[in-house]
């Protein structure tokens, strides 16, 4: 059967519009929302309503079908359920950059990837070295990840004084170590594996690939299948958020309708004379409906999902996460100074040192390429911001530490995040000012 240019295609096309600027705007504003919710959580957890607020997140909610009950605390639904969407969006961003963005060039992608490895290995090693055999040594995964929203928020305040390459480097690095951190969570902080549930999850993932192969493009179908996969992964003992990463990386990065085909389909609609009847089973109505589908499918699934989910993740899921997890009773009797200090040192010192050393090694052995407009001074200054671990650090801390150590861990995370934000912001502001004066 002849494939007309005026009909929707049977295969995906390669056109894609990269929404990088839009991502940065949303991420910068979400940093402010995240900060506000963090402050609210800290204030409430140290108020006369502390026990009520903290107890609220432990309320159980779920569903029952026949003799099967499935319930979790509100905090669990946020940390394991809603945060799956966060990691899904992270995986979408990573795939977009690797397939269609500036990171599609291997050596350009290698620099933030290798730097991210250094930013995970060195702080984890420093934490283990400092904690030794003391309680909390198993929490090394806490110090591995960077909070994207806060980092981009700090860069947004400095505006155009910083090169675009620094933003791309830090954003890519944060995405890489977010994915790395969730893989660590799945392996190191999961429960005993239920192989039957894991097999069902694998079957669900294969089914998603099969449905996509058949050409089904309904978002509702994929969200329903994703929900079932999430339940299976959650029951398997592997951390359920890993399902978000896998499904995000499986999402097609290219559009189904090319620009040429889209224009041809639109031309058929505009060719109808004014006053044409659009109702009923008429050729004009069929052309109009086809144009509606073409307009939607001219955007790749990755871009459509980012546009749909990113605002919800930035302004609902992450603020809710902060409200549920950032509450720390500052005057708590149980405080492990060694643990809090180790976390602080791992983030504030280990994270930037690991990033700079590994980035330098990648450039020297020609594995990665440093952009010409990104001097080492700015890269070092930007690396100071990566000690802002907040979201992922709190996420992993909830899994890694006993309740008696959790307050100390959270205080170490918060202190490191504040110090890293201040140091990175001041360093970049000074470097940007010096660069402007020299021009």
Secondary structure, 3 states (H helix, E strand, C coil): CCCCCCCCCCCCCCCCCCCHHHHHHHHHHHHHHHHHHHHHHHHHHCCCCHHHHHHHCCCEEEEEECCEEEEEEHHHHHHHHHHHHHHHHHHHHHHHHHHCCHHHCHHHHHHHHHHHHHHHHHHHHHHHHHHCCCCCHHHHHHHCCCCHHHHHHHHHHHHHHCCHHHHHHHHHHHHHHHHHHHHHHHHHCCCCCCHHHHHHHHHHHHHHHHHHHHCCCCHHHHHHHHHHHHHHHHHHCCCCCHHHHHHHHHCCCCCCCCHHHHHHHHHHHHCCCCCCCCCCCCHHHHHHHHHHHHHHHCCCHHHHHHHHHHHHHHHHHHHHHHHHHCCCCCCCCCCCHHHHHHHHHHHHHHHHHHHHHHHHHHHHCCCCCCCCCCCHHHHHHHHHHCCCCHHHHHHHHHHHCCHHHHHHHHHHHHHHHHHHHHHHHHHHHHHHHHHHHHC
